[in-house]
Amino acid sequence: MKTDGQDPDMRDEYDFSDGVRGKYADRFAEGSNFVVLDPDVAAEFKTRKAVNDALRAQLKNRRRASGDDGYNA
């Protein structure tokens, strides 16, 4: 296997010449909402459920304090 100074993990039979960079990036981003937590915050929340539960509780408390029940009646 020759590498010609390229990535040694890329074999000659891998052909990406017709590939399109980021072809599915927009579709992936539509269904994703990533937030990076600071390490000290992440240490307190071991699962995404724990993060979501804490955020929902915070939103509920904020709505209660503002008199907004979250519904547009």
mmCIF file as Biopython writes it, N, C-alpha, C and O atoms, coordinates in Angstrom:
data_model
#
loop_
_atom_site.group_PDB
_atom_site.id
_atom_site.type_symbol
_atom_site.label_atom_id
_atom_site.label_alt_id
_atom_site.label_comp_id
_atom_site.label_asym_id
_atom_site.label_entity_id
_atom_site.label_seq_id
_atom_site.pdbx_PDB_ins_code
_atom_site.Cartn_x
_atom_site.Cartn_y
_atom_site.Cartn_z
_atom_site.occupancy
_atom_site.B_iso_or_equiv
_atom_site.auth_seq_id
_atom_site.auth_asym_id
_atom_site.pdbx_PDB_model_num
ATOM 1   N N  . MET A ? 1  ? 0.844   -1.176 0.000  1.0 0.0 1  A 1 
ATOM 2   C CA . MET A ? 1  ? 0.000   0.000  0.000  1.0 0.0 1  A 1 
ATOM 3   C C  . MET A ? 1  ? 0.887   1.236  0.000  1.0 0.0 1  A 1 
ATOM 4   O O  . MET A ? 1  ? 1.725   1.396  0.888  1.0 0.0 1  A 1 
ATOM 5   N N  . LYS A ? 2  ? 0.717   2.095  -0.964 1.0 0.0 2  A 1 
ATOM 6   C CA . LYS A ? 2  ? 1.491   3.330  -0.979 1.0 0.0 2  A 1 
ATOM 7   C C  . LYS A ? 2  ? 0.635   4.460  -0.420 1.0 0.0 2  A 1 
ATOM 8   O O  . LYS A ? 2  ? -0.587  4.463  -0.569 1.0 0.0 2  A 1 
ATOM 9   N N  . THR A ? 3  ? 1.288   5.408  0.218  1.0 0.0 3  A 1 
ATOM 10  C CA . THR A ? 3  ? 0.532   6.480  0.853  1.0 0.0 3  A 1 
ATOM 11  C C  . THR A ? 3  ? 0.796   7.832  0.223  1.0 0.0 3  A 1 
ATOM 12  O O  . THR A ? 3  ? -0.019  8.740  0.382  1.0 0.0 3  A 1 
ATOM 13  N N  . ASP A ? 4  ? 1.905   8.004  -0.488 1.0 0.0 4  A 1 
ATOM 14  C CA . ASP A ? 4  ? 2.230   9.273  -1.129 1.0 0.0 4  A 1 
ATOM 15  C C  . ASP A ? 4  ? 2.132   10.445 -0.160 1.0 0.0 4  A 1 
ATOM 16  O O  . ASP A ? 4  ? 1.719   11.538 -0.548 1.0 0.0 4  A 1 
ATOM 17  N N  . GLY A ? 5  ? 2.509   10.225 1.105  1.0 0.0 5  A 1 
ATOM 18  C CA . GLY A ? 5  ? 2.481   11.305 2.075  1.0 0.0 5  A 1 
ATOM 19  C C  . GLY A ? 5  ? 1.099   11.621 2.617  1.0 0.0 5  A 1 
ATOM 20  O O  . GLY A ? 5  ? 0.938   12.566 3.389  1.0 0.0 5  A 1 
ATOM 21  N N  . GLN A ? 6  ? 0.106   10.846 2.225  1.0 0.0 6  A 1 
ATOM 22  C CA . GLN A ? 6  ? -1.248  11.083 2.711  1.0 0.0 6  A 1 
ATOM 23  C C  . GLN A ? 6  ? -1.495  10.262 3.960  1.0 0.0 6  A 1 
ATOM 24  O O  . GLN A ? 6  ? -0.580  9.615  4.471  1.0 0.0 6  A 1 
ATOM 25  N N  . ASP A ? 7  ? -2.699  10.280 4.447  1.0 0.0 7  A 1 
ATOM 26  C CA . ASP A ? 7  ? -3.089  9.541  5.640  1.0 0.0 7  A 1 
ATOM 27  C C  . ASP A ? 7  ? -2.794  8.057  5.439  1.0 0.0 7  A 1 
ATOM 28  O O  . ASP A ? 7  ? -3.298  7.456  4.490  1.0 0.0 7  A 1 
ATOM 29  N N  . PRO A ? 8  ? -1.990  7.455  6.311  1.0 0.0 8  A 1 
ATOM 30  C CA . PRO A ? 8  ? -1.638  6.043  6.141  1.0 0.0 8  A 1 
ATOM 31  C C  . PRO A ? 8  ? -2.824  5.096  6.332  1.0 0.0 8  A 1 
ATOM 32  O O  . PRO A ? 8  ? -2.757  3.936  5.925  1.0 0.0 8  A 1 
ATOM 33  N N  . ASP A ? 9  ? -3.901  5.575  6.942  1.0 0.0 9  A 1 
ATOM 34  C CA . ASP A ? 9  ? -5.087  4.730  7.118  1.0 0.0 9  A 1 
ATOM 35  C C  . ASP A ? 9  ? -5.970  4.684  5.878  1.0 0.0 9  A 1 
ATOM 36  O O  . ASP A ? 9  ? -6.884  3.864  5.794  1.0 0.0 9  A 1 
ATOM 37  N N  . MET A ? 10 ? -5.703  5.553  4.923  1.0 0.0 10 A 1 
ATOM 38  C CA . MET A ? 10 ? -6.500  5.578  3.697  1.0 0.0 10 A 1 
ATOM 39  C C  . MET A ? 10 ? -5.889  4.626  2.669  1.0 0.0 10 A 1 
ATOM 40  O O  . MET A ? 10 ? -4.746  4.810  2.252  1.0 0.0 10 A 1 
ATOM 41  N N  . ARG A ? 11 ? -6.631  3.638  2.275  1.0 0.0 11 A 1 
ATOM 42  C CA . ARG A ? 11 ? -6.149  2.664  1.303  1.0 0.0 11 A 1 
ATOM 43  C C  . ARG A ? 11 ? -6.399  3.171  -0.113 1.0 0.0 11 A 1 
ATOM 44  O O  . ARG A ? 11 ? -7.265  4.015  -0.342 1.0 0.0 11 A 1 
ATOM 45  N N  . ASP A ? 12 ? -5.639  2.650  -1.042 1.0 0.0 12 A 1 
ATOM 46  C CA . ASP A ? 12 ? -5.769  3.066  -2.439 1.0 0.0 12 A 1 
ATOM 47  C C  . ASP A ? 12 ? -7.157  2.772  -2.993 1.0 0.0 12 A 1 
ATOM 48  O O  . ASP A ? 12 ? -7.639  3.484  -3.875 1.0 0.0 12 A 1 
ATOM 49  N N  . GLU A ? 13 ? -7.808  1.713  -2.473 1.0 0.0 13 A 1 
ATOM 50  C CA . GLU A ? 13 ? -9.123  1.345  -3.018 1.0 0.0 13 A 1 
ATOM 51  C C  . GLU A ? 13 ? -10.250 2.251  -2.503 1.0 0.0 13 A 1 
ATOM 52  O O  . GLU A ? 13 ? -11.375 2.169  -2.996 1.0 0.0 13 A 1 
ATOM 53  N N  . TYR A ? 14 ? -9.964  3.107  -1.522 1.0 0.0 14 A 1 
ATOM 54  C CA . TYR A ? 14 ? -10.968 4.077  -1.060 1.0 0.0 14 A 1 
ATOM 55  C C  . TYR A ? 14 ? -11.014 5.211  -2.068 1.0 0.0 14 A 1 
ATOM 56  O O  . TYR A ? 14 ? -10.026 5.923  -2.249 1.0 0.0 14 A 1 
ATOM 57  N N  . ASP A ? 15 ? -12.136 5.382  -2.714 1.0 0.0 15 A 1 
ATOM 58  C CA . ASP A ? 15 ? -12.260 6.419  -3.741 1.0 0.0 15 A 1 
ATOM 59  C C  . ASP A ? 15 ? -13.364 7.389  -3.355 1.0 0.0 15 A 1 
ATOM 60  O O  . ASP A ? 15 ? -14.547 7.057  -3.439 1.0 0.0 15 A 1 
ATOM 61  N N  . PHE A ? 16 ? -12.985 8.565  -2.939 1.0 0.0 16 A 1 
ATOM 62  C CA . PHE A ? 16 ? -13.949 9.598  -2.569 1.0 0.0 16 A 1 
ATOM 63  C C  . PHE A ? 16 ? -13.961 10.730 -3.594 1.0 0.0 16 A 1 
ATOM 64  O O  . PHE A ? 16 ? -14.393 11.841 -3.288 1.0 0.0 16 A 1 
ATOM 65  N N  . SER A ? 17 ? -13.491 10.451 -4.806 1.0 0.0 17 A 1 
ATOM 66  C CA . SER A ? 17 ? -13.373 11.506 -5.801 1.0 0.0 17 A 1 
ATOM 67  C C  . SER A ? 17 ? -14.732 12.088 -6.194 1.0 0.0 17 A 1 
ATOM 68  O O  . SER A ? 17 ? -14.802 13.245 -6.608 1.0 0.0 17 A 1 
ATOM 69  N N  . ASP A ? 18 ? -15.809 11.314 -6.072 1.0 0.0 18 A 1 
ATOM 70  C CA . ASP A ? 18 ? -17.140 11.832 -6.395 1.0 0.0 18 A 1 
ATOM 71  C C  . ASP A ? 18 ? -17.905 12.241 -5.131 1.0 0.0 18 A 1 
ATOM 72  O O  . ASP A ? 18 ? -19.090 12.569 -5.197 1.0 0.0 18 A 1 
ATOM 73  N N  . GLY A ? 19 ? -17.226 12.219 -3.987 1.0 0.0 19 A 1 
ATOM 74  C CA . GLY A ? 19 ? -17.875 12.555 -2.726 1.0 0.0 19 A 1 
ATOM 75  C C  . GLY A ? 19 ? -18.183 14.042 -2.620 1.0 0.0 19 A 1 
ATOM 76  O O  . GLY A ? 19 ? -17.534 14.874 -3.254 1.0 0.0 19 A 1 
ATOM 77  N N  . VAL A ? 20 ? -19.177 14.358 -1.813 1.0 0.0 20 A 1 
ATOM 78  C CA . VAL A ? 20 ? -19.564 15.741 -1.583 1.0 0.0 20 A 1 
ATOM 79  C C  . VAL A ? 20 ? -19.410 16.024 -0.094 1.0 0.0 20 A 1 
ATOM 80  O O  . VAL A ? 20 ? -20.075 15.397 0.731  1.0 0.0 20 A 1 
ATOM 81  N N  . ARG A ? 21 ? -18.546 16.955 0.249  1.0 0.0 21 A 1 
ATOM 82  C CA . ARG A ? 21 ? -18.322 17.291 1.653  1.0 0.0 21 A 1 
ATOM 83  C C  . ARG A ? 21 ? -19.569 17.941 2.239  1.0 0.0 21 A 1 
ATOM 84  O O  . ARG A ? 21 ? -20.116 18.883 1.666  1.0 0.0 21 A 1 
ATOM 85  N N  . GLY A ? 22 ? -20.012 17.432 3.384  1.0 0.0 22 A 1 
ATOM 86  C CA . GLY A ? 22 ? -21.147 18.013 4.090  1.0 0.0 22 A 1 
ATOM 87  C C  . GLY A ? 22 ? -22.500 17.755 3.450  1.0 0.0 22 A 1 
ATOM 88  O O  . GLY A ? 22 ? -23.459 18.479 3.715  1.0 0.0 22 A 1 
ATOM 89  N N  . LYS A ? 23 ? -22.587 16.738 2.615  1.0 0.0 23 A 1 
ATOM 90  C CA . LYS A ? 23 ? -23.820 16.465 1.882  1.0 0.0 23 A 1 
ATOM 91  C C  . LYS A ? 23 ? -25.031 16.316 2.808  1.0 0.0 23 A 1 
ATOM 92  O O  . LYS A ? 23 ? -26.124 16.765 2.463  1.0 0.0 23 A 1 
ATOM 93  N N  . TYR A ? 24 ? -24.856 15.709 3.951  1.0 0.0 24 A 1 
ATOM 94  C CA . TYR A ? 24 ? -25.969 15.466 4.866  1.0 0.0 24 A 1 
ATOM 95  C C  . TYR A ? 24 ? -25.895 16.332 6.125  1.0 0.0 24 A 1 
ATOM 96  O O  . TYR A ? 24 ? -26.664 16.119 7.062  1.0 0.0 24 A 1 
ATOM 97  N N  . ALA A ? 25 ? -24.993 17.291 6.161  1.0 0.0 25 A 1 
ATOM 98  C CA . ALA A ? 25 ? -24.792 18.105 7.356  1.0 0.0 25 A 1 
ATOM 99  C C  . ALA A ? 25 ? -26.041 18.897 7.725  1.0 0.0 25 A 1 
ATOM 100 O O  . ALA A ? 25 ? -26.402 18.953 8.900  1.0 0.0 25 A 1 
ATOM 101 N N  . ASP A ? 26 ? -26.709 19.509 6.751  1.0 0.0 26 A 1 
ATOM 102 C CA . ASP A ? 26 ? -27.910 20.299 7.045  1.0 0.0 26 A 1 
ATOM 103 C C  . ASP A ? 26 ? -29.024 19.425 7.596  1.0 0.0 26 A 1 
ATOM 104 O O  . ASP A ? 26 ? -29.698 19.804 8.554  1.0 0.0 26 A 1 
ATOM 105 N N  . ARG A ? 27 ? -29.221 18.258 6.995  1.0 0.0 27 A 1 
ATOM 106 C CA . ARG A ? 27 ? -30.264 17.348 7.451  1.0 0.0 27 A 1 
ATOM 107 C C  . ARG A ? 27 ? -29.980 16.889 8.884  1.0 0.0 27 A 1 
ATOM 108 O O  . ARG A ? 27 ? -30.893 16.795 9.703  1.0 0.0 27 A 1 
ATOM 109 N N  . PHE A ? 28 ? -28.728 16.609 9.175  1.0 0.0 28 A 1 
ATOM 110 C CA . PHE A ? 28 ? -28.355 16.190 10.525 1.0 0.0 28 A 1 
ATOM 111 C C  . PHE A ? 28 ? -28.596 17.319 11.523 1.0 0.0 28 A 1 
ATOM 112 O O  . PHE A ? 28 ? -29.115 17.090 12.616 1.0 0.0 28 A 1 
ATOM 113 N N  . ALA A ? 29 ? -28.222 18.525 11.147 1.0 0.0 29 A 1 
ATOM 114 C CA . ALA A ? 29 ? -28.348 19.672 12.057 1.0 0.0 29 A 1 
ATOM 115 C C  . ALA A ? 29 ? -29.804 19.991 12.365 1.0 0.0 29 A 1 
ATOM 116 O O  . ALA A ? 29 ? -30.103 20.467 13.460 1.0 0.0 29 A 1 
ATOM 117 N N  . GLU A ? 30 ? -30.718 19.743 11.432 1.0 0.0 30 A 1 
ATOM 118 C CA . GLU A ? 30 ? -32.134 20.024 11.656 1.0 0.0 30 A 1 
ATOM 119 C C  . GLU A ? 30 ? -32.687 19.236 12.835 1.0 0.0 30 A 1 
ATOM 120 O O  . GLU A ? 30 ? -33.519 19.745 13.587 1.0 0.0 30 A 1 
ATOM 121 N N  . GLY A ? 31 ? -32.235 18.007 13.001 1.0 0.0 31 A 1 
ATOM 122 C CA . GLY A ? 31 ? -32.757 17.164 14.060 1.0 0.0 31 A 1 
ATOM 123 C C  . GLY A ? 31 ? -31.899 17.157 15.305 1.0 0.0 31 A 1 
ATOM 124 O O  . GLY A ? 31 ? -32.124 16.359 16.215 1.0 0.0 31 A 1 
ATOM 125 N N  . SER A ? 32 ? -30.923 18.034 15.353 1.0 0.0 32 A 1 
ATOM 126 C CA . SER A ? 32 ? -29.997 18.039 16.482 1.0 0.0 32 A 1 
ATOM 127 C C  . SER A ? 32 ? -29.897 19.425 17.084 1.0 0.0 32 A 1 
ATOM 128 O O  . SER A ? 32 ? -29.991 20.438 16.392 1.0 0.0 32 A 1 
ATOM 129 N N  . ASN A ? 33 ? -29.706 19.440 18.372 1.0 0.0 33 A 1 
ATOM 130 C CA . ASN A ? 33 ? -29.463 20.698 19.066 1.0 0.0 33 A 1 
ATOM 131 C C  . ASN A ? 33 ? -28.426 20.408 20.140 1.0 0.0 33 A 1 
ATOM 132 O O  . ASN A ? 33 ? -28.766 20.006 21.253 1.0 0.0 33 A 1 
ATOM 133 N N  . PHE A ? 34 ? -27.177 20.611 19.802 1.0 0.0 34 A 1 
ATOM 134 C CA . PHE A ? 34 ? -26.097 20.296 20.719 1.0 0.0 34 A 1 
ATOM 135 C C  . PHE A ? 34 ? -25.712 21.524 21.520 1.0 0.0 34 A 1 
ATOM 136 O O  . PHE A ? 34 ? -25.572 22.621 20.980 1.0 0.0 34 A 1 
ATOM 137 N N  . VAL A ? 35 ? -25.549 21.324 22.787 1.0 0.0 35 A 1 
ATOM 138 C CA . VAL A ? 35 ? -25.054 22.359 23.680 1.0 0.0 35 A 1 
ATOM 139 C C  . VAL A ? 35 ? -23.882 21.756 24.438 1.0 0.0 35 A 1 
ATOM 140 O O  . VAL A ? 35 ? -23.996 20.672 25.009 1.0 0.0 35 A 1 
ATOM 141 N N  . VAL A ? 36 ? -22.776 22.448 24.442 1.0 0.0 36 A 1 
ATOM 142 C CA . VAL A ? 36 ? -21.599 21.955 25.145 1.0 0.0 36 A 1 
ATOM 143 C C  . VAL A ? 36 ? -21.591 22.562 26.539 1.0 0.0 36 A 1 
ATOM 144 O O  . VAL A ? 36 ? -21.569 23.782 26.704 1.0 0.0 36 A 1 
ATOM 145 N N  . LEU A ? 37 ? -21.609 21.693 27.531 1.0 0.0 37 A 1 
ATOM 146 C CA . LEU A ? 37 ? -21.597 22.138 28.918 1.0 0.0 37 A 1 
ATOM 147 C C  . LEU A ? 37 ? -20.166 22.327 29.394 1.0 0.0 37 A 1 
ATOM 148 O O  . LEU A ? 37 ? -19.263 21.597 28.985 1.0 0.0 37 A 1 
ATOM 149 N N  . ASP A ? 38 ? -19.969 23.304 30.252 1.0 0.0 38 A 1 
ATOM 150 C CA . ASP A ? 38 ? -18.661 23.463 30.877 1.0 0.0 38 A 1 
ATOM 151 C C  . ASP A ? 38 ? -18.402 22.240 31.749 1.0 0.0 38 A 1 
ATOM 152 O O  . ASP A ? 38 ? -19.343 21.636 32.263 1.0 0.0 38 A 1 
ATOM 153 N N  . PRO A ? 39 ? -17.139 21.873 31.921 1.0 0.0 39 A 1 
ATOM 154 C CA . PRO A ? 39 ? -16.821 20.651 32.664 1.0 0.0 39 A 1 
ATOM 155 C C  . PRO A ? 39 ? -17.426 20.590 34.069 1.0 0.0 39 A 1 
ATOM 156 O O  . PRO A ? 39 ? -17.872 19.527 34.502 1.0 0.0 39 A 1 
ATOM 157 N N  . ASP A ? 40 ? -17.445 21.719 34.782 1.0 0.0 40 A 1 
ATOM 158 C CA . ASP A ? 40 ? -17.985 21.694 36.134 1.0 0.0 40 A 1 
ATOM 159 C C  . ASP A ? 40 ? -19.493 21.449 36.133 1.0 0.0 40 A 1 
ATOM 160 O O  . ASP A ? 40 ? -20.017 20.808 37.043 1.0 0.0 40 A 1 
ATOM 161 N N  . VAL A ? 41 ? -20.183 21.950 35.127 1.0 0.0 41 A 1 
ATOM 162 C CA . VAL A ? 41 ? -21.626 21.722 35.009 1.0 0.0 41 A 1 
ATOM 163 C C  . VAL A ? 41 ? -21.884 20.282 34.569 1.0 0.0 41 A 1 
ATOM 164 O O  . VAL A ? 41 ? -22.755 19.609 35.120 1.0 0.0 41 A 1 
ATOM 165 N N  . ALA A ? 42 ? -21.135 19.814 33.586 1.0 0.0 42 A 1 
ATOM 166 C CA . ALA A ? 42 ? -21.301 18.451 33.092 1.0 0.0 42 A 1 
ATOM 167 C C  . ALA A ? 42 ? -21.072 17.424 34.197 1.0 0.0 42 A 1 
ATOM 168 O O  . ALA A ? 42 ? -21.682 16.355 34.184 1.0 0.0 42 A 1 
ATOM 169 N N  . ALA A ? 43 ? -20.204 17.736 35.147 1.0 0.0 43 A 1 
ATOM 170 C CA . ALA A ? 43 ? -19.929 16.810 36.241 1.0 0.0 43 A 1 
ATOM 171 C C  . ALA A ? 43 ? -21.159 16.580 37.115 1.0 0.0 43 A 1 
ATOM 172 O O  . ALA A ? 43 ? -21.277 15.542 37.766 1.0 0.0 43 A 1 
ATOM 173 N N  . GLU A ? 44 ? -22.068 17.543 37.130 1.0 0.0 44 A 1 
ATOM 174 C CA . GLU A ? 44 ? -23.279 17.441 37.949 1.0 0.0 44 A 1 
ATOM 175 C C  . GLU A ? 44 ? -24.394 16.670 37.255 1.0 0.0 44 A 1 
ATOM 176 O O  . GLU A ? 44 ? -25.309 16.177 37.915 1.0 0.0 44 A 1 
ATOM 177 N N  . PHE A ? 45 ? -24.328 16.561 35.943 1.0 0.0 45 A 1 
ATOM 178 C CA . PHE A ? 45 ? -25.382 15.913 35.168 1.0 0.0 45 A 1 
ATOM 179 C C  . PHE A ? 45 ? -24.792 14.738 34.403 1.0 0.0 45 A 1 
ATOM 180 O O  . PHE A ? 45 ? -24.057 14.925 33.434 1.0 0.0 45 A 1 
ATOM 181 N N  . LYS A ? 46 ? -25.116 13.529 34.841 1.0 0.0 46 A 1 
ATOM 182 C CA . LYS A ? 46 ? -24.518 12.331 34.250 1.0 0.0 46 A 1 
ATOM 183 C C  . LYS A ? 46 ? -25.248 11.854 32.995 1.0 0.0 46 A 1 
ATOM 184 O O  . LYS A ? 46 ? -24.683 11.109 32.195 1.0 0.0 46 A 1 
ATOM 185 N N  . THR A ? 47 ? -26.514 12.284 32.819 1.0 0.0 47 A 1 
ATOM 186 C CA . THR A ? 47 ? -27.286 11.831 31.659 1.0 0.0 47 A 1 
ATOM 187 C C  . THR A ? 47 ? -28.005 13.007 31.021 1.0 0.0 47 A 1 
ATOM 188 O O  . THR A ? 47 ? -28.179 14.056 31.641 1.0 0.0 47 A 1 
ATOM 189 N N  . ARG A ? 48 ? -28.420 12.821 29.778 1.0 0.0 48 A 1 
ATOM 190 C CA . ARG A ? 48 ? -29.174 13.892 29.131 1.0 0.0 48 A 1 
ATOM 191 C C  . ARG A ? 48 ? -30.534 14.063 29.791 1.0 0.0 48 A 1 
ATOM 192 O O  . ARG A ? 48 ? -31.080 15.166 29.797 1.0 0.0 48 A 1 
ATOM 193 N N  . LYS A ? 49 ? -31.093 12.987 30.348 1.0 0.0 49 A 1 
ATOM 194 C CA . LYS A ? 49 ? -32.366 13.091 31.060 1.0 0.0 49 A 1 
ATOM 195 C C  . LYS A ? 49 ? -32.224 14.015 32.268 1.0 0.0 49 A 1 
ATOM 196 O O  . LYS A ? 49 ? -33.113 14.820 32.546 1.0 0.0 49 A 1 
ATOM 197 N N  . ALA A ? 50 ? -31.114 13.899 32.979 1.0 0.0 50 A 1 
ATOM 198 C CA . ALA A ? 50 ? -30.883 14.759 34.136 1.0 0.0 50 A 1 
ATOM 199 C C  . ALA A ? 50 ? -30.804 16.224 33.722 1.0 0.0 50 A 1 
ATOM 200 O O  . ALA A ? 50 ? -31.343 17.091 34.410 1.0 0.0 50 A 1 
ATOM 201 N N  . VAL A ? 51 ? -30.147 16.504 32.620 1.0 0.0 51 A 1 
ATOM 202 C CA . VAL A ? 51 ? -30.050 17.875 32.114 1.0 0.0 51 A 1 
ATOM 203 C C  . VAL A ? 51 ? -31.431 18.380 31.717 1.0 0.0 51 A 1 
ATOM 204 O O  . VAL A ? 51 ? -31.828 19.480 32.102 1.0 0.0 51 A 1 
ATOM 205 N N  . ASN A ? 52 ? -32.161 17.581 30.952 1.0 0.0 52 A 1 
ATOM 206 C CA . ASN A ? 52 ? -33.488 18.007 30.500 1.0 0.0 52 A 1 
ATOM 207 C C  . ASN A ? 52 ? -34.450 18.194 31.660 1.0 0.0 52 A 1 
ATOM 208 O O  . ASN A ? 52 ? -35.230 19.146 31.660 1.0 0.0 52 A 1 
ATOM 209 N N  . ASP A ? 53 ? -34.415 17.317 32.641 1.0 0.0 53 A 1 
ATOM 210 C CA . ASP A ? 53 ? -35.287 17.460 33.810 1.0 0.0 53 A 1 
ATOM 211 C C  . ASP A ? 53 ? -34.987 18.760 34.556 1.0 0.0 53 A 1 
ATOM 212 O O  . ASP A ? 53 ? -35.906 19.472 34.961 1.0 0.0 53 A 1 
ATOM 213 N N  . ALA A ? 54 ? -33.714 19.067 34.736 1.0 0.0 54 A 1 
ATOM 214 C CA . ALA A ? 54 ? -33.327 20.295 35.439 1.0 0.0 54 A 1 
ATOM 215 C C  . ALA A ? 54 ? -33.765 21.531 34.649 1.0 0.0 54 A 1 
ATOM 216 O O  . ALA A ? 54 ? -34.256 22.496 35.235 1.0 0.0 54 A 1 
ATOM 217 N N  . LEU A ? 55 ? -33.592 21.509 33.346 1.0 0.0 55 A 1 
ATOM 218 C CA . LEU A ? 55 ? -34.003 22.656 32.526 1.0 0.0 55 A 1 
ATOM 219 C C  . LEU A ? 55 ? -35.518 22.822 32.523 1.0 0.0 55 A 1 
ATOM 220 O O  . LEU A ? 55 ? -36.017 23.945 32.588 1.0 0.0 55 A 1 
ATOM 221 N N  . ARG A ? 56 ? -36.251 21.719 32.449 1.0 0.0 56 A 1 
ATOM 222 C CA . ARG A ? 56 ? -37.720 21.809 32.485 1.0 0.0 56 A 1 
ATOM 223 C C  . ARG A ? 56 ? -38.205 22.365 33.823 1.0 0.0 56 A 1 
ATOM 224 O O  . ARG A ? 56 ? -39.140 23.165 33.861 1.0 0.0 56 A 1 
ATOM 225 N N  . ALA A ? 57 ? -37.580 21.949 34.906 1.0 0.0 57 A 1 
ATOM 226 C CA . ALA A ? 57 ? -37.940 22.480 36.225 1.0 0.0 57 A 1 
ATOM 227 C C  . ALA A ? 57 ? -37.660 23.980 36.288 1.0 0.0 57 A 1 
ATOM 228 O O  . ALA A ? 57 ? -38.454 24.743 36.840 1.0 0.0 57 A 1 
ATOM 229 N N  . GLN A ? 58 ? -36.543 24.393 35.728 1.0 0.0 58 A 1 
ATOM 230 C CA . GLN A ? 58 ? -36.200 25.815 35.706 1.0 0.0 58 A 1 
ATOM 231 C C  . GLN A ? 58 ? -37.227 26.602 34.890 1.0 0.0 58 A 1 
ATOM 232 O O  . GLN A ? 58 ? -37.656 27.677 35.307 1.0 0.0 58 A 1 
ATOM 233 N N  . LEU A ? 59 ? -37.619 26.076 33.744 1.0 0.0 59 A 1 
ATOM 234 C CA . LEU A ? 59 ? -38.626 26.750 32.917 1.0 0.0 59 A 1 
ATOM 235 C C  . LEU A ? 59 ? -39.966 26.830 33.642 1.0 0.0 59 A 1 
ATOM 236 O O  . LEU A ? 59 ? -40.643 27.857 33.595 1.0 0.0 59 A 1 
ATOM 237 N N  . LYS A ? 60 ? -40.341 25.753 34.306 1.0 0.0 60 A 1 
ATOM 238 C CA . LYS A ? 60 ? -41.603 25.729 35.040 1.0 0.0 60 A 1 
ATOM 239 C C  . LYS A ? 60 ? -41.589 26.786 36.149 1.0 0.0 60 A 1 
ATOM 240 O O  . LYS A ? 60 ? -42.572 27.502 36.338 1.0 0.0 60 A 1 
ATOM 241 N N  . ASN A ? 61 ? -40.484 26.881 36.875 1.0 0.0 61 A 1 
ATOM 242 C CA . ASN A ? 61 ? -40.367 27.886 37.935 1.0 0.0 61 A 1 
ATOM 243 C C  . ASN A ? 61 ? -40.426 29.299 37.373 1.0 0.0 61 A 1 
ATOM 244 O O  . ASN A ? 61 ? -41.044 30.180 37.970 1.0 0.0 61 A 1 
ATOM 245 N N  . ARG A ? 62 ? -39.792 29.519 36.236 1.0 0.0 62 A 1 
ATOM 246 C CA . ARG A ? 62 ? -39.803 30.849 35.625 1.0 0.0 62 A 1 
ATOM 247 C C  . ARG A ? 62 ? -41.207 31.217 35.178 1.0 0.0 62 A 1 
ATOM 248 O O  . ARG A ? 62 ? -41.641 32.353 35.375 1.0 0.0 62 A 1 
ATOM 249 N N  . ARG A ? 63 ? -41.924 30.275 34.579 1.0 0.0 63 A 1 
ATOM 250 C CA . ARG A ? 63 ? -43.301 30.546 34.141 1.0 0.0 63 A 1 
ATOM 251 C C  . ARG A ? 63 ? -44.202 30.841 35.332 1.0 0.0 63 A 1 
ATOM 252 O O  . ARG A ? 63 ? -45.037 31.744 35.289 1.0 0.0 63 A 1 
ATOM 253 N N  . ARG A ? 64 ? -44.021 30.074 36.384 1.0 0.0 64 A 1 
ATOM 254 C CA . ARG A ? 64 ? -44.832 30.266 37.583 1.0 0.0 64 A 1 
ATOM 255 C C  . ARG A ? 64 ? -44.583 31.658 38.166 1.0 0.0 64 A 1 
ATOM 256 O O  . ARG A ? 64 ? -45.525 32.335 38.579 1.0 0.0 64 A 1 
ATOM 257 N N  . ALA A ? 65 ? -43.324 32.084 38.202 1.0 0.0 65 A 1 
ATOM 258 C CA . ALA A ? 65 ? -42.975 33.380 38.773 1.0 0.0 65 A 1 
ATOM 259 C C  . ALA A ? 65 ? -43.492 34.531 37.916 1.0 0.0 65 A 1 
ATOM 260 O O  . ALA A ? 65 ? -43.821 35.597 38.438 1.0 0.0 65 A 1 
ATOM 261 N N  . SER A ? 66 ? -43.562 34.321 36.609 1.0 0.0 66 A 1 
ATOM 262 C CA . SER A ? 66 ? -44.025 35.389 35.726 1.0 0.0 66 A 1 
ATOM 263 C C  . SER A ? 66 ? -45.525 35.353 35.492 1.0 0.0 66 A 1 
ATOM 264 O O  . SER A ? 66 ? -46.068 36.255 34.855 1.0 0.0 66 A 1 
ATOM 265 N N  . GLY A ? 67 ? -46.215 34.320 35.999 1.0 0.0 67 A 1 
ATOM 266 C CA . GLY A ? 67 ? -47.648 34.201 35.793 1.0 0.0 67 A 1 
ATOM 267 C C  . GLY A ? 67 ? -48.009 33.597 34.452 1.0 0.0 67 A 1 
ATOM 268 O O  . GLY A ? 67 ? -49.187 33.517 34.104 1.0 0.0 67 A 1 
ATOM 269 N N  . ASP A ? 68 ? -47.014 33.174 33.699 1.0 0.0 68 A 1 
ATOM 270 C CA . ASP A ? 68 ? -47.245 32.546 32.395 1.0 0.0 68 A 1 
ATOM 271 C C  . ASP A ? 68 ? -47.338 31.048 32.601 1.0 0.0 68 A 1 
ATOM 272 O O  . ASP A ? 68 ? -46.396 30.427 33.094 1.0 0.0 68 A 1 
ATOM 273 N N  . ASP A ? 69 ? -48.464 30.462 32.229 1.0 0.0 69 A 1 
ATOM 274 C CA . ASP A ? 69 ? -48.626 29.018 32.416 1.0 0.0 69 A 1 
ATOM 275 C C  . ASP A ? 69 ? -48.090 28.222 31.235 1.0 0.0 69 A 1 
ATOM 276 O O  . ASP A ? 69 ? -48.169 26.993 31.229 1.0 0.0 69 A 1 
ATOM 277 N N  . GLY A ? 70 ? -47.542 28.915 30.227 1.0 0.0 70 A 1 
ATOM 278 C CA . GLY A ? 70 ? -46.973 28.228 29.083 1.0 0.0 70 A 1 
ATOM 279 C C  . GLY A ? 70 ? -47.974 27.953 27.971 1.0 0.0 70 A 1 
ATOM 280 O O  . GLY A ? 70 ? -47.620 27.383 26.938 1.0 0.0 70 A 1 
ATOM 281 N N  . TYR A ? 71 ? -49.217 28.355 28.177 1.0 0.0 71 A 1 
ATOM 282 C CA . TYR A ? 71 ? -50.245 28.135 27.163 1.0 0.0 71 A 1 
ATOM 283 C C  . TYR A ? 71 ? -50.716 29.470 26.620 1.0 0.0 71 A 1 
ATOM 284 O O  . TYR A ? 71 ? -50.813 30.453 27.354 1.0 0.0 71 A 1 
ATOM 285 N N  . ASN A ? 72 ? -51.006 29.497 25.332 1.0 0.0 72 A 1 
ATOM 286 C CA . ASN A ? 72 ? -51.524 30.707 24.693 1.0 0.0 72 A 1 
ATOM 287 C C  . ASN A ? 72 ? -53.029 30.562 24.549 1.0 0.0 72 A 1 
ATOM 288 O O  . ASN A ? 72 ? -53.512 30.212 23.471 1.0 0.0 72 A 1 
ATOM 289 N N  . ALA A ? 73 ? -53.768 30.818 25.593 1.0 0.0 73 A 1 
ATOM 290 C CA . ALA A ? 73 ? -55.223 30.662 25.558 1.0 0.0 73 A 1 
ATOM 291 C C  . ALA A ? 73 ? -55.907 31.944 25.197 1.0 0.0 73 A 1 
ATOM 292 O O  . ALA A ? 73 ? -57.135 31.989 25.123 1.0 0.0 73 A 1 
#
